[in-house]
Amino acid sequence: MVVIRLARGGAKKRPFFNIIATDSRNRRDGRFIERVGYYNPVAPEGTAGRLTVNAERLAYWESVGAQLSPTVARLVKTQKAA
């Protein structure tokens, strides 16, 4: 099953997350199909670089049956509300 989840990157104490579409059996930071966006929790609240999601590609993956992880679902929901 394809799942859309976060893959951690960045340095120690400076997290950076890529939002990726991947097979659910792959490791968190392992092989992925496509990068859909990114999330930078260290960036100041309300800045443009904090969360970026390609809504068109996210809608495509959801249409073909990909499941969003709870964290990604929460992030996308807050982005749509803003």
C-alpha positions in Angstrom: 0.0 0.0 0.0 1.2 3.5 -0.8 1.4 5.9 2.2 2.2 9.6 2.3 4.4 10.3 5.4 7.3 12.3 6.7 10.9 11.4 6.1 13.4 13.0 8.5 16.4 14.9 7.4 18.5 17.8 8.7 21.1 17.9 11.4 21.0 16.9 15.0 18.6 19.2 16.9 17.6 20.8 13.6 14.9 18.6 12.0 13.7 18.9 8.5 11.0 16.7 7.0 10.2 15.7 3.4 6.6 14.7 2.7 6.9 11.6 0.5 4.8 9.0 -1.2 6.3 5.6 -0.5 5.4 1.9 -0.1 4.4 1.3 3.5 7.0 -1.5 3.9 9.9 0.8 3.2 11.9 2.4 6.0 11.1 5.9 7.2 14.0 7.5 5.5 14.5 4.9 2.8 13.4 4.6 -0.8 10.4 6.6 -1.9 8.3 7.1 -5.0 7.9 10.9 -5.1 8.5 13.9 -2.9 5.2 15.8 -2.5 6.4 18.6 -0.2 8.4 19.5 2.9 7.9 20.6 6.5 10.4 22.7 8.5 9.3 22.8 12.1 12.3 25.0 13.1 11.1 27.9 10.8 9.2 30.7 12.5 5.4 30.3 12.7 3.6 31.8 9.7 6.6 32.0 7.4 6.2 30.7 3.8 9.0 28.2 4.1 7.6 26.3 7.1 5.2 24.0 5.1 5.1 23.5 1.3 2.8 20.9 -0.3 2.1 20.3 -4.0 -1.7 20.0 -3.7 -2.1 18.7 -7.2 0.2 15.7 -6.6 -1.2 15.1 -3.1 -4.7 14.9 -4.7 -3.4 12.5 -7.3 -1.9 10.2 -4.8 -5.1 10.2 -2.7 -7.2 9.5 -5.8 -5.2 6.3 -6.5 -5.6 5.1 -2.9 -2.7 6.4 -1.0 -3.2 6.8 2.8 -2.0 9.9 4.7 -0.2 9.4 7.9 -1.9 11.1 10.9 0.8 13.8 11.1 0.7 14.6 7.4 -3.2 14.7 7.5 -2.9 17.2 10.4 -0.4 19.4 8.6 -2.4 19.4 5.4 -5.6 20.3 7.3 -3.9 23.2 9.0 -2.5 24.5 5.7 -5.9 24.4 4.0 -7.4 26.3 7.0 -4.9 29.1 6.7 
